[in-house]
Amino acid sequence: MEWVQTAFGAGLSRACRLVSISRSLNAYRSRRAGQEHLRIRLRELAQSRPRYGYRRVHVLLRRDGWPVNIKRVKRLYRLEGLQLRNRVRRRKHASLHRGIPPAATRAHERWSMDFVYDILVDGRDLPPDLVPRLGS
């Protein structure tokens, strides 16, 4: 609110109207105790069990006797930067570069490769009209 007052040279009432809040809301100060002890315990649990998400940590907190809501645990878990990373499944490449095929050593000798399934570079399936049929 102070920034609005200094930037626009307005009084408190006008600044509150610019931001669309009431003056009483501007003067509000929470009387609730801080969440530091809960945040410390949350960090301890997350460090001792790194694979646990916020839901499982919430269960552990409840077992320890913390009367805490799961939504608060989720919010604090996120604020502490404890979110589990989503695993990115990497596509397995069918084969690595096999090198240059050996040269033919006699007449009518040919090296070839057969495949059952293939995909395009962008990951889509081959169109059905491009897939060779047996016996054609």
N, C-alpha and C positions, 0 to 999 in steps of 0.2 A: 504494500500500500504506500510505503514511503517513496518508492520509485515513481509511482503515478503522481504523487503530490509534487515531487521535484521536477519531473519531466514536463508536466502540464501546468505547473505553478498553481495548483488547485488546493483548496482546503480539504479537510477530511470528508465533509459531507459530499462535496462534488466528486472527489476521488472515488468514494464508495459507489456513487451513482454511475460513474464511468465504468466501473468493474462489475456493476450489477450485484452488489452485495449490500446487506444492511450494516449500519454502523455498529450494531450490537455484535454482529458476527466478527467484525474487525477487532473488537475489544475482547473477544472470547479467548480464554486461556484454559487449557485442559487441566483438570485436577487429578487425572489418572496417573498412577505411578508408572514409571518408565518400564520398558520391557527388557532392560539390559540383562537381568538374571536369566530370563527365558532365552534370550538370544545367545548367551554364553553356553547354556545347557544344550541348545539346539546345535551350535557349532561343535560341541564336544561329541554329541551323538553322531553327527554327520561325519566327523573325522574318524571316530572309532569304527563306524560301519559305512564306508564310502559308497556301497552299492544300494543303500536304502534311499528311497525317495521320501517326499514329505509325508505321504500317507503312513508309511511304516514308522517314521520318526514320530508322528503324532501318536501312534499307539504306544510307543515307548515312553513318550512324555506323560501320557495318561497313566501308564503303569507306575511311573515315578511319583504320581500324585499332583501333577500340574493340571489345574482345571482350565484347559485351553481349548479353544475352538479350532477345528481343522482349517477353517479359512484363515485364521490368524497364523497358524503354522505355515500354511502355503505362502502367505504374504512375506513373513519373516524369512522363510527358506529361500525365497526368490531374492529378497533384499540382501541377504548374506552371500549371494552368488553361489549357492550350493546345488543348483539344479544339475541333474544328471544330463550328460550330453546324449543326444539321440545318436544311436549307432548308425553310421552310414554304411549300408551294405554295398560293397563294391562288386561290380559285375565281373565275374570270372571270365577271363579271355579263353577262348576255346583252345588256342594253341599259340605258342610263341613262334617267332620266326624260325623256321626249320633249316634254313640255309639253302644253298644251291643244290638242286637234285643231281645225283651222279649222271654222268654222260652215258649214252647207250653204248653197249659193248658189242652188240651184234645186230643184224638186220631185224627189223620189225619189233624191236624192243622199245617199250614206252613206259615211263613212270607216270602214274596218275593217282589222284586221291579221290576217294568217294566220301560223301557227306550225307548224313541223315537229316540234319536240321541246320539252318543258317539264318542269320539276321543281317539287316542292313547296318551301315555305319551308325545311323542315328538310333538304333535299338529296335526298329520296327521289324515285323516279320516280313519275309519275302512275299510279294503278291502271288496268288495261286497260279496265274498264267505264266510266271517265270520259273516255277518249280518244275524240273523235268519229271516226267512220269516214267515208270518202269515199262519197258516194252515199246516206247515210242521213239 
